[in-house]
């Protein structure tokens, strides 16, 4: 793992930093539809909060599938993204653009 990733993951252990990061990632996704970037953000948040193994236990998503999602080998469905977000302690709230 690169030094920046290590720094970012450590920073994201702070709940306010994690919330801001997720909000920024979701806003960026709404503009550019870059699912790979959004999944990378969710991976960073998952590694900051738990381990991939623990996220698997929390969500019921097999660990191998999580690695495929985070490595962009497969595209998660809408439900999977919501399960991941909820397991990380967040909820989505609609807001007018």
N, C-alpha and C positions, 0 to 999 in steps of 0.2 A: 504494500500500500504506500502511496506517495506521501511525502511529508505534509502537503497541503490537506490531503484527505484526512490524515491523522489529526491535524489541527482543527479542521472543520468538525469532525466527529466529536472531538473533545468540547468544542464550543457548543455544539447542538445538545449537549447534556443539560444545558440550561433551558428550562421549559419556555421561557420567553423568546430566546434565540431560536429554538426549534419552531415555535409558532410563527415567528416572522419569516423564517426560511421556507416553511411550507406554504404560507400565504404568497410569498414572492414566486415560488415555484409554480403554484396554481395559476397565478396571474400571467406568468410567462407562457404557460401552456395554453391559456385562453387566447393568447395573441399569436403564437407560432405553431401550435399543435404538435410540438416536439415531445412525443410520448417517451422517447429514450431519455431525455433530460428530466422529465418528471419521475421516471422510474429510478434514475440515479439519485434524485433528491430523496425519494422514499427509502432507497437503500441506505443513504447516509443517515437518515433519521432512525431507521431500524438498527443500524450498528451503534448509534449513539445511545439508544434506549435499552436494547437487548443485544442478543447475538442473532444470527440468522436462524439458528436452531431454536431459540426461544420464540422468535416471531412465528416460526412454523408451528410450534406447540400452541401459541396463543390464537392463531388463525385457523389451524387445521389444514393449512396449505402445505403439502409436502416440501421439505427443504430443497429437494432437487428442482422442484417447480419454481421456488423462489429464486434460486440461482439462475435458472433459465430466464425468468422475468427480468431480473436485475442485469443480466448479461445481454439483454435484448435478443435472445434466441427465440422468444415467443412473446406474443402480445397478450397482456392480461385483459380479461373482460372487465366491464364496468363494475360488476359486483366485487371482483377481486381487488380492484383499486380501493373501493370503499371499505372492504374488510381490512385491508392493510392500514388505511388511514385511521380507522376506528381502533385497531389494535395498538396503534402508536399513541392513543389517548387524545385524538382530535375528532372534531365533527365538522362537517361542511355546512355553511350557512349561505343562503342565496342573498345576493345584494344587487340592486340595480346598477347597471353599467353607467 
